[in-house]
């Protein structure tokens, strides 16, 4: 009889240990994602119509320099995927980095930010670092959607020197603004 009781105890103990290990593994494998959200570099406002909403101006010389500097500054993030709106200024901002890293630039629709944010946070993007290049209004709005709260306002038209690092780890979501 004692042997049966010891056997039952050992069996229960083994099952509890196994369940504990499973729970620990799922916590360790919780959703871990990092997003770098960047506004495009300085655009050329001397081009005819460049101040109009439908305009698609190129980068000016300062913007081209900033785009080149992104290669050095962003290599440390080990970016796995790059997204950009389909505008000259956003694609030109990230093209040097994409070329240096051997990555393609994927387009996203800035008018569908909620859908895009949902796609970014899918299971397929766990444990990846994703760079998203947008605009003075879409970049902070995307950060807010990823965080699930309105923490950031649209950028002033003169601000080109900041980006966000958004980290999601399970239910924990936070963002850090970095000036460069």
MARSE-623819 format. One record per atom (N, C-alpha, C, O): z, y, x; residue in one letter. Coordinates in steps of 0.02 Angstrom, whole numbers, padded with zeros to 5 digits, always signed. Each point is the difference from the previous one (the first is absolute). Layout:
<nodes>
ZYXA...
</nodes>
This chain:
<nodes>
+00000-00060+00041X+00000+00060-00041X+00000+00063+00043X-00036+00048-00014X+00077-00048+00068X+00002+00057+00045X-00069+00013+00031X-00019+00057+00008X-00017-00109+00009X-00066+00006+00030X-00049+00034-00048X-00041+00040+00021X+00046-00056-00086X-00044+00030-00050X+00016+00074-00007X-00046+00041-00005X+00110-00023+00006X+00020+00071-00006X-00025+00038+00061X-00026+00056-00007X+00034-00085+00067X-00024+00033+00061X-00075+00009-00002X-00027+00051+00021X-00008-00102-00047X-00073+00003-00004X-00022+00056-00049X-00046+00037+00015X+00080-00032-00073X-00015+00053-00048X+00013+00069+00031X-00040+00046-00010X+00095-00040+00047X+00018+00063+00032X-00053+00019+00051X-00022+00058+00003X+00001-00106+00037X-00051+00013+00052X-00066+00019-00033X-00035+00044+00025X+00017-00077-00080X-00062+00014-00035X+00002+00072-00028X-00049+00038+00009X+00105-00018-00042X+00006+00067-00027X-00001+00052+00057X-00032+00053-00007X+00064-00068+00061X+00003+00045+00057X-00070+00010+00030X-00019+00056+00018X-00019-00111-00013X-00068+00004+00026X-00045+00042-00046X-00039+00040+00024X+00045-00050-00088X-00040+00038-00049X+00018+00075+00003X-00045+00042-00001X+00109-00026+00005X+00021+00070+00005X-00025+00032+00064X-00021+00058+00000X+00022-00094+00054X-00026+00026+00064X-00075+00012-00006X-00024+00052+00023X-00012-00097-00053X-00072+00007-00009X-00017+00061-00044X-00045+00038+00017X+00082-00029-00071X-00011+00058-00044X+00015+00065+00037X-00037+00049-00007X+00090-00048+00046X+00017+00059+00039X-00055+00017+00050X-00018+00058+00007X-00009-00109+00026X-00055+00011+00047X-00062+00028-00035X-00033+00045+00026X+00018-00071-00085X-00057+00025-00039X+00009+00074-00018X-00046+00040+00005X+00107-00023-00027X+00014+00070-00018X-00006+00045+00060X-00028+00055-00005X+00055-00076+00062X-00005+00041+00061X-00072+00009+00021X-00020+00054+00021X-00020-00106-00026X-00070+00004+00019X-00037+00048-00045X-00042+00039+00023X+00056-00040-00088X-00035+00046-00046X+00021+00072+00013X-00041+00045-00008X+00104-00033+00028X+00021+00068+00016X-00035+00023+00063X-00023+00057+00003X+00018-00100+00048X-00034+00018+00062X-00074+00012-00011X-00031+00041+00034X+00001-00076-00082X-00071+00008-00014X-00013+00050-00055X-00054+00001-00030X+00104+00041+00015X-00009+00050-00053X-00059+00045+00018X-00021+00004+00058X-00004+00029-00108X-00057+00044+00008X+00013+00052+00054X+00045+00042-00008X-00082-00044+00062X+00005+00050+00053X-00069+00030+00010X-00047-00034+00021X+00043+00098-00035X-00064+00034+00006X+00010+00068+00032X+00053+00031-00008X-00104-00008+00043X+00003+00068+00029X-00068+00033-00014X-00053-00029+00012X+00058+00090-00037X-00060+00039-00014X+00005+00066+00038X+00052+00033+00000X-00107-00015+00032X-00005+00065+00032X-00047+00041-00044X-00059-00017-00008X+00085+00071-00020X-00040+00041-00046X-00013+00067+00035X+00047+00034+00020X-00110-00018-00012X-00021+00056+00041X-00049+00044-00038X-00046-00025-00033X+00056+00090+00038X-00051+00046-00027X-00055+00007+00053X+00013-00005+00060X-00074+00015-00083X-00056+00010+00047X+00013+00058+00047X+00041+00044-00015X-00076-00043+00071X+00006+00054+00049X-00035+00063-00026X-00030+00001-00053X+00035+00052+00092X-00026+00065-00020X-00075-00003-00016X-00040-00026+00038X+00023+00054-00096X-00069+00001-00022X-00033+00066+00018X+00034+00051+00010X-00099-00051-00007X-00039+00059+00016X-00009+00042-00063X-00039-00018-00044X+00076+00072+00040X-00004+00043-00060X-00054+00053+00005X-00007+00042-00044X-00032-00044+00099X-00056+00048+00007X-00064-00026-00031X-00048+00038-00009X+00047-00102-00009X-00058-00030-00032X-00006+00028-00070X+00050+00006-00035X-00110+00012+00013X-00011+00028-00066X+00028-00046-00054X-00015-00060-00001X+00056+00088-00043X+00029-00038-00055X+00058-00044+00019X+00024-00038-00042X+00002+00043+00103X+00053-00045+00023X+00066+00009-00036X+00043-00044+00001X-00033+00101-00033X+00062+00013-00036X-00002-00027-00072X+00051+00000-00035X-00108-00023+00014X-00007-00027-00068X+00024-00072-00002X-00007-00036+00049X+00035+00016-00105X+00028-00067-00007X-00051-00056+00012X+00018-00052+00028X-00080+00062-00047X-00050-00053+00008X-00030+00000+00070X-00041-00044+00015X+00059+00091+00027X-00029+00005+00067X+00024-00059+00043X+00052-00029-00012X-00092+00014+00062X+00016-00054+00046X-00012+00023+00072X-00044-00025+00034X+00085+00074-00011X-00012+00027+00067X+00020-00049+00055X+00042-00043-00010X-00073+00052+00069X+00019-00041+00057X+00065+00027+00031X+00026+00051-00023X-00002-00084+00075X+00057+00027+00037X-00023+00056+00045X-00057+00000+00024X+00101+00049-00013X-00016+00052+00049X+00020-00026+00069X+00021-00058+00006X-00028+00098+00046X+00014-00024+00068X+00073-00020+00008X+00016-00049+00034X+00030+00087-00064X+00071-00019+00003X+00012-00066-00035X+00039-00042+00023X-00072+00032-00079X+00006-00063-00037X-00027-00059+00040X+00028-00055-00002X-00083+00066+00037X-00028-00053+00042X+00047-00018+00057X+00008-00058+00018X+00025+00109+00011X+00050-00013+00052X+00059-00039-00028X+00024-00047+00031X-00002+00066-00091X+00056-00035-00032X-00019-00073-00013X+00040-00045+00010X-00101+00034-00034X-00023-00068-00013X+00001-00043+00063X+00019-00058-00002X-00038+00087+00058X+00002-00036+00064X+00073-00013+00021X+00014-00053+00028X+00031+00100-00041X+00070-00008+00020X+00035-00055-00041X+00049-00030+00022X-00075+00017-00082X+00029-00052-00042X-00005-00068+00033X+00043-00043-00009X-00095+00032+00048X-00009-00064+00034X+00061-00015+00043X+00028-00054-00005X-00007+00101+00045X+00059-00010+00044X+00064-00004-00041X+00042-00044+00012X-00034+00088-00059X+00062+00005-00037X+00012-00059-00047X+00058-00019-00012X-00111-00010-00016X+00008-00051-00051X-00008-00071+00025X+00014-00047-00038X-00035+00037+00100X-00008-00069+00025X+00065-00038-00002X+00000-00061-00009X+00057+00096+00018X+00065-00032+00000X+00017-00034-00066X+00044-00044-00002X-00076+00063-00051X+00015-00029-00066X-00032-00068-00012X+00017-00034-00049X-00063+00014+00090X-00035-00064-00009X-00028-00006-00071X+00016-00047-00037X-00058+00093+00021X-00030+00004-00067X-00047-00059-00011X-00040-00017+00043X+00046-00013-00102X-00042-00058-00016X-00057+00018-00047X-00052-00034-00001X+00060+00087-00039X-00050+00019-00049X-00002+00076-00005X+00053+00033+00003X-00112-00005-00012X-00008+00072-00008X-00037+00014-00065X-00051-00031-00016X+00079+00079-00022X-00032+00024-00062X-00012+00075+00006X+00039+00036+00030X-00094-00014-00060X-00017+00071-00002X-00036+00015-00065X-00034-00044-00029X+00041+00105+00006X-00043+00021-00055X-00071+00006+00028X-00009+00002+00061X-00040+00001-00104X-00070-00001+00022X-00025+00072+00011X-00051+00020-00029X+00086+00017+00071X-00019+00068+00017X-00009+00005+00076X+00033-00037+00037X-00077+00081-00015X-00011+00009+00072X+00064+00013+00038X+00012-00031+00052X+00030+00077-00077X+00059+00021+00037X+00052-00056+00007X+00034-00004+00051X-00028-00039-00101X+00049-00054+00005X-00026-00055+00045X+00036-00025+00044X-00099+00006-00054X-00029-00053+00043X-00004+00022+00073X+00013-00040+00045X-00031+00104-00034X-00005+00025+00069X+00068+00004+00034X+00005-00007+00061X+00047+00017-00101X+00068+00003+00028X+00020-00068+00029X+00033-00002+00052X-00052-00051-00085X+00024-00066+00020X-00052-00041+00039X+00017-00053+00027X-00078+00076-00024X-00053-00038+00033X+00015-00015+00074X-00010-00057+00022X+00034+00105+00018X+00016-00017+00069X+00052-00056+00007X-00007-00044+00042X+00058+00045-00084X+00051-00053+00001X-00030-00066-00021X+00013-00052+00031X-00052+00052-00084X-00031-00062-00025X-00044-00030+00055X+00002-00061+00012X-00041+00103+00021X-00043-00025+00055X+00042-00028+00057X-00016-00053+00027X+00068+00088-00008X+00043-00022+00056X+00035-00066-00015X+00013-00040+00045X+00003+00029-00108X+00036-00061-00019X-00046-00055-00027X+00024-00055-00014X-00088+00069+00008X-00046-00049-00025X+00010-00015-00074X-00010-00057-00023X+00030+00107-00015X+00013-00008-00072X-00053+00036-00041X-00028+00051+00022X+00015-00076-00081X-00045+00035-00046X+00041+00048-00042X+00061-00008-00006X-00094+00056-00024X+00033+00048-00044X-00017-00020-00072X-00059+00000-00019X+00110-00015-00019X-00009-00019-00071X+00008+00063-00043X+00046+00040+00011X-00090-00032-00059X+00004+00057-00045X+00046-00014-00058X+00006-00057-00024X+00028+00111+00000X+00038-00005-00062X-00015+00062-00041X-00021+00052+00026X+00033-00057-00090X-00015+00055-00047X+00064+00042-00009X+00049-00024-00028X-00049+00087+00051X+00059+00042-00006X+00018+00017-00073X+00055+00024-00014X-00102-00036-00031X+00014+00012-00071X+00036-00058-00033X+00022+00004-00057X-00016-00059+00094X+00033-00061-00026X+00060-00017+00045X+00007-00058+00020X+00035+00107-00005X+00055-00011+00047X+00051-00052-00023X+00024-00039+00040X-00008+00038-00104X+00049-00049-00025X-00026-00071+00010X+00037-00043+00024X-00099+00031-00041X-00030-00066+00010X-00002-00017+00074X+00015-00057+00019X-00033+00105+00022X-00003-00011+00072X+00069-00016+00028X+00007-00046+00041X+00044+00083-00062X+00069-00013+00023X+00022-00071-00019X+00031-00035+00040X-00048+00015-00101X+00017-00068-00022X-00036-00052+00044X+00030-00051+00018X-00092+00063-00002X-00038-00047+00043X+00030-00003+00070X+00004-00054+00030X+00018+00111-00004X+00029+00002+00067X+00063-00042+00005X+00013-00031+00052X+00026+00029-00104X+00065-00034+00003X-00004-00073-00021X+00052-00031-00013X-00111+00003+00010X-00006-00071-00020X+00024-00046+00056X+00009+00021+00057X+00000-00083-00075X+00023-00052+00047X-00046-00005+00060X+00023-00014+00056X-00087+00025-00065X-00048-00007+00055X+00012+00049+00057X-00022-00011+00056X+00058+00065-00071X+00012+00051+00052X+00069-00003+00031X+00019+00046+00036X+00018-00099-00048X+00067-00007+00030X-00006-00005+00075X-00048-00030+00026X+00096+00057+00008X+00005-00002+00074X-00060+00032+00034X-00017-00019+00056X-00014+00067-00088X-00056+00036+00029X+00015+00074+00004X+00043+00026-00036X-00078+00008+00080X+00003+00073+00003X-00068+00026-00021X-00052-00016+00029X+00053+00057-00081X-00062+00026-00029X-00002+00075+00006X+00047+00035-00018X-00102-00009+00044X-00011+00072+00006X-00044+00023-00058X-00052-00029-00014X+00074+00082-00019X-00038+00029-00055X-00010+00074+00014X+00048+00037+00010X-00112-00015-00009X-00016+00070+00012X-00022+00031-00066X-00044-00025-00035X+00076+00081+00019X-00015+00033-00063X-00002+00075+00008X-00024+00026+00050X+00050+00009-00099X-00007+00072-00006X+00067+00033-00010X+00052-00034-00005X-00052+00101+00001X+00063+00037-00007X+00037-00017-00064X+00061+00007-00003X-00097-00029-00048X+00032-00018-00062X+00009-00076-00008X+00051-00023-00025X-00101-00015+00046X+00004-00073-00012X+00048-00035+00048X+00030-00050-00019X-00024+00075+00080X+00045-00034+00047X+00073+00001-00023X+00031-00053-00003X-00002+00111-00013X+00070-00001-00024X+00007-00036-00067X+00052-00031-00013X-00102+00034-00029X+00004-00035-00064X+00000-00076+00010X+00035-00036-00036X-00074+00013+00084X+00000-00072+00016X+00068-00021+00027X+00025-00053-00018X+00004+00093+00061X+00067-00014+00026X+00049-00007-00058X+00039-00047-00003X-00042+00095-00044X+00044-00002-00059X-00010-00064-00041X+00049-00030-00023X-00111+00010+00014X-00014-00061-00038X+00028-00062+00036X+00028-00044-00032X-00035+00042+00098X+00026-00057+00038X+00077-00002-00003X+00029-00054-00004X+00002+00113+00004X+00073+00003-00004X+00027-00010-00070X+00057-00019-00010X-00099+00032-00039X+00022-00005-00070X+00041+00060-00022X+00039-00004-00048X-00048+00061+00082X+00036+00062-00018X-00038+00060+00026X-00039-00006+00048X+00050+00064-00078X-00033+00062+00021X+00042+00034+00054X+00044+00041-00015X-00056-00059+00076X+00038+00028+00056X-00038+00054+00038X+00031+00042+00033X-00097-00042-00036X-00041+00045+00040X-00049+00039-00042X-00030-00027-00047X+00023+00091+00063X-00047+00044-00035X-00066+00002+00039X-00004-00020+00058X-00049+00043-00092X-00064+00008+00033X+00008+00044+00062X+00042+00045+00002X-00082-00060+00049X+00003+00039+00062X-00036+00067-00009X-00048+00005-00038X+00071+00044+00074X-00035+00063+00003X-00067-00012+00035X-00005-00044+00042X-00045+00082-00060X-00067-00009+00030X+00000+00009+00075X-00047-00023+00033X+00098+00056-00004X+00001+00012+00072X+00036-00056+00039X+00001+00002+00061X+00026-00051-00095X+00039-00053+00033X-00045-00060+00016X-00026-00034-00044X+00018+00021+00109X-00039-00056+00023X+00038-00043+00050X-00025-00051+00023X+00086+00071-00006X+00035-00031+00056X+00058-00045-00020X+00049-00006+00037X-00053-00025-00094X+00054-00046-00020X-00029-00061-00034X-00054+00002-00029X+00092-00056+00034X-00017-00061-00037X+00065-00034-00021X+00054+00018+00024X-00061-00067-00067X+00057-00037-00025X-00003-00072+00025X-00054-00029+00004X+00111+00002+00011X+00007-00072+00012X+00042-00025-00058X+00059+00017-00006X-00089-00057-00036X+00034-00028-00059X+00015-00073+00015X-00045-00038+00018X+00108+00019-00025X+00019-00070+00011X+00028-00028-00065X+00041+00031-00034X-00063-00092+00020X+00024-00036-00058X+00027-00067+00025X-00037-00038+00031X+00100+00025-00046X+00032-00062+00020X+00037-00026-00060X+00057+00020-00013X-00089-00064-00024X+00030-00024-00063X+00004+00058-00049X-00051+00032-00015X+00111-00019-00010X+00010+00055-00047X+00013+00067+00035X+00000+00052-00032X+00010-00054+00098X+00013+00061+00039X-00065+00034+00018X-00043-00030+00032X+00038+00093-00052X-00061+00039+00014X+00021+00067+00029X+00043+00034-00029X-00073-00014+00084X+00015+00065+00028X-00059+00027+00039X-00044-00038+00021X+00044+00104-00012X-00054+00033+00036X+00029+00048+00051X+00054+00028-00009X-00092-00020+00062X+00019+00047+00052X-00060+00045+00014X-00056-00025+00007X+00068+00090-00004X-00053+00047+00016X+00000+00010+00075X+00052+00013+00030X-00110-00018+00001X-00007+00009+00072X-00050+00055+00014X-00056+00000-00026X+00076+00047+00068X-00044+00054+00021X-00034-00021+00065X+00031-00031+00042X-00094+00048-00035X-00036-00016+00061X-00047+00056+00020X-00035-00005+00050X
</nodes>
